């Protein structure tokens, strides 16, 4: 289940996935986003291709990082901030940052 959490933030719910699996999945998402090439068209300007897109990902796993949604989101947000502080374009798990 994927949902927009606000601004440029998204939340992905992966039932039954542990810390090792979530780290691999998050890194695959990060890798695939880095390979995107997006064509942006404007009626007044020639089309432009945007590439070099990066993403920082913070993840939390239940029950290690919390047992309710508020604690899990807070833990994932802390991991996201750690990923950004470490240089962006990386994955950080709440239990490891």
N, C-alpha and C positions, 0 to 999 in steps of 0.2 A: 504494500500500500504506500503510495507516494502522495505527499501533499505539500503545498506551499505554506511555509510557516510565517513568512513576512519578508518584505524586501527581496533580498537575494538569497534567502535561506529556505531550505527544503527539509522535510522530515521524511525518512523512509522507515517503515516498519517491516521487519523481517522475522516473523514468528519462527521459533524453533532453531534459530541460528545462534551459535556460540561466538565467543570472542575471536577465535582463529578464523572462522568462516567470515565473520563480518569484516574483519580486516582485509581479507582477500577480495571480497565483493566490493568494498569501498575503494580499494586500490584499482580494481578493474574499471569501476565507474570513473575514477580520476583519470586513468590512462585513456579511456575512450573519449572523454571530454577533451583531453589535450589534442586529440587527432581531428576534432571537428573543424570544418571549414564552413562558415555561414555566409551566404550571399545576402547582402543588404541592398535592397533596391530603393531608390528615391526617385520620384517623378522629375525632379529638377537636376539631379546629379547622376553621373554614370554609376553603375553598380559597383560595390566595393565588397571584397571578400575579407571577412574577419577570421583570423586564425590565431594560434598561440594562446588559446583560452585555457586558463588554469582554474582549479578548484581546490579548496581546502576542505577537508572532511573531518568532523569530530563524531565519534561513535560511543554509545553506551550500551551495555548489555545487562539485561535483567537475569538474575537477581543481584549479580555482583555490584552493579553501580546504582541500584535502587529498585524498589518494588512497586513504585507507582509512577505514573506518567510525568508528574512534575519533577520528581528527583531524576528520572532518566533524562529528561530534556535538559535539566540544569547540568548534569554530568556531561552530556554530549556537547553542550555549549561551551563548557570549560575545556573540553578536548579540542573543540574547534578553535578556540582562542589560542591554545597551545600550538596547534598546527600552523596558524597564522604567524605566531611569534617565532616559530622555528624556520620561517622563510617562505611560507605559503606553498601551495601546490603539493600538499602531502596529507597523509592520513594519520590521525592520532586517536587512540582509544582512551577512554576516561580512566581505565585502570592502569594505564602505562604512561601517562604524561606527567 
